[in-house]
């Protein structure tokens, strides 16, 4: 009965979706893994593992809806402040996730990319990330962008340094530095800015995530913890997005 009820709710939500107005790019701040585990009396790593599994559901649903790019905040520059044990587990989890999902990503036509600075990660993770990015490079149905050792202030700082280097080299003139040029030096230059940001667990801050790119992004927050996030919550967020008027300051 519960499954039938869930299917009925999802079907009702799907009927409310305007498939001509699907957001092209959705970004996710996947918050609540630790809280979910603690509420259930489980070890924190179990919460992170359940959270990783949710990415599968989200990507599948986004693919079916026609979303072109999904960016997920997987490991922030601030996450280094957590315990050594939790950091070690998170890095192993990302490595295992990449190994386990590589064939599925290829089969489903999901192109993997990353933003941030993974150079400080263990060699095994760096190699697996590079391998998966290469293996999915020809995929074209949807982009999955992992933000790894990512912080927006760090990204902007790195971009400014690159611009200054190129000014010194004479590749660009100082007077030619525009918003578009700065955007081209950011990690996200390959993709359009997110149309919709979804943050779970009731938090209502950006947490140093895509600060430049989210200037005119519609923001949706939900009390649902990330391990419990699914198709129903995604559809509700898109329906809310479709009922907003995006004026971009005009």
N, C-alpha and C positions, 0 to 999 in steps of 0.2 A: 504493500500500500504506500509506504514511504517513497519508494522508487517511482511509482506511478504519479504521486503528487509532485515530486521533483521534476519529472519529465513534463508534467502539465504546466508547471510554473515556467520552465525554460521555454516551452512552446509558446506560451502567452507572451513572454518577453521578446522572443524572436519575431513575433507578429507585429511588435511595436517598432522594430528596427527599420530605419530607412537605409536600404543597402546602397543607395546612391550617395549617401552622406557618411560613409564610414571614415573614421580618422585614419589618415595615411600612416602616422607614426604615433605609437603609444609608448610611454616610458613608465616604468614601475619602480617605486621604492618599496621593497619587499620587507616590511617591518612586522615583527611579532613572533619570530621563530622561538626565541628564548622564552618569551612569556607563555606561548602555547605549551611548551614542554613543562614549564613549572606548574601551570594550571592543572596539568594531567599527572603531575608527580613523576615525570620522566626526565632522564638526563638531557641536558641542553643539546648535545649532539643529535639526539633523535629529532628535536625540533628543526634543526638545520637540515637534516636529511629529508624530512617531510616537506620542508620549504623548497628544497631542490626539485622534488617530484612535482610540485605545483607548476613549475615552469613548463613541463610537458603539456599539462592541461591548457595553460594559457596560450602557448604557441599554437597548439592544435586549433583552438577556438578562433584565435586571431587569423590563422591561415584560412579557415572556413569562411570567415567574415569578409576577407579581402584586405586586411591590414597589411601594409607593405614592410614596415619596420617595427621591431619591438626592442627596446633598450631596457635592460634590467640592472639595477645597482647591486652587484654581486659582492664586492669587497671594496670598502672605502679606504682612503688614506688615514681616516680616523680609527679604523678597526684595529690598527696596530696597538691601540691602547688597551685592548682586551687581554685576558690572561694568555700566557704562552700556550697552555693546553688547548684553549678554544681556537687560537690562531692556527695552531698546527692542524687541528681537526678541519677547520674551514678550508685550508689550503689543500689538504688531502681530499676533501670532499669535492672541490672544484676539479682536481685532477681526475678523480674517479668518474665524475659526471661527464667530463670530456671524453674519456675512454669509452664509457658505457654508451654514450649517445651518438658517437660519431657515425655509425652505420645508419642509425635512425634519421639523423639530420640529412644525410645524403639521400636516403630513400624518400623523405618527405619534401625534398627540395629546399631545405633551410640553409641559408648561407650564414656561417658564423663569422663574426668580427669582434674586435675588442677595442675599448678605449681605456686610457689610463697609462700607467707605467709598470708593466709586468716584469721589468728587468731585475727587480729586487726579489722576485719569487724564486723558490727552489727550481733547479734546472729541470727536474722531472715535470713540473707544472708548465714551465715555459715551453718545453719541447712538445708536450701534449697539446698545448694551446696552438702553437705554430702548426703542428701536424693537422689538427682539426680544421683550422682556418684554411690551410692549403687543400685539404680533402674536400671541403665544401665550397671551394672558390667558384665552381661552375654552377652552383645551385642558384635559382632565381625566383622561387615562389615567394619567399619572405626572408627578411634580414633579421637575425638575432644578434644583438650587440650586447656583449658582456662588459660592464664597467668594472674593471679589475685594478686594484690599487689606484682607484680614481677619486679625485677631489676636484671640484670645479675651479677653486682658487689655484690649485697646483697646475691645472690644465691651462688656465689663462696666463699664469706666470711663465710657463714653458713657451706658450705662443708668443708672448711679448719678447722673450729672449731671442727666439728664432727671427722675429721681425727685426730686432735691433742688429742681429748678426747680418741679416740680408741688407739692411741699410748701410752698415759698415762696408759690406762687400760691393756696394753699388748696384745691387740687384733691384732694389726699389728705392724710391725717393720718399723722404719723410712726409712731404705734402700729399703723397698718394696713399697714405695709410687711411683707409676708410673702414666702416663697419663690415662691409663685404670682404675686404682684405683680411681683417682680423679673423672673421669666421673661417676663412680658407686655411688659416694656420692652426685652428683648433682640431682636437682629435676627431670631432664629429663632422668634419668638412664633407664627407662622402654622402651624408644624409640630410634630409630636410629637418627643420626643428620639430620637436614633438608637437602634435596637435592636442594631445591629452596626456596628463600625468595622473597616475593612480597611486595613492599611498595608503597602505593598510595599517591596521591597529590603532586608528584614531588619532595618530600624530598629525600635526598640521604645519609642519615646517619643511623646508627644502633640504636641509642637512648637507649643504655644500654639493648639491647634485645639479649639474647642467644649468648653472645660474645664468649664463649668457643665453643659452638656447631656450630656456623656459620663459623668456620675457613676455610672450603673449600666448603661452600655453594655457589651456583650460585645466584646472586642478580639481580632482575628485578624491575625497578622502572617505574612508569607510572604517567602521569599528572592527570589522572582521580581521582576525589575525591571518597573516599570510598563509600558513599551512591549511587554513579553512577556505581560502579564496578559490573560487571556481567559476564555471561558465555563467552561473546566475549573477554573481557579483559583477563580472565583466560586462554582461549585457546591460545591467542596470546602469553602470558607469557610462556606457556608450549612449544609452537612451537619454540620460541627463545631459551629456555632451551635445547631443543633437537638438536639444531644446534650448540651448544657449545661443545668443547672438554674438558672434565674434566680430568685433569692430576694429580691433588692432589700434586702438587709440583714436580712431576717426569719429 
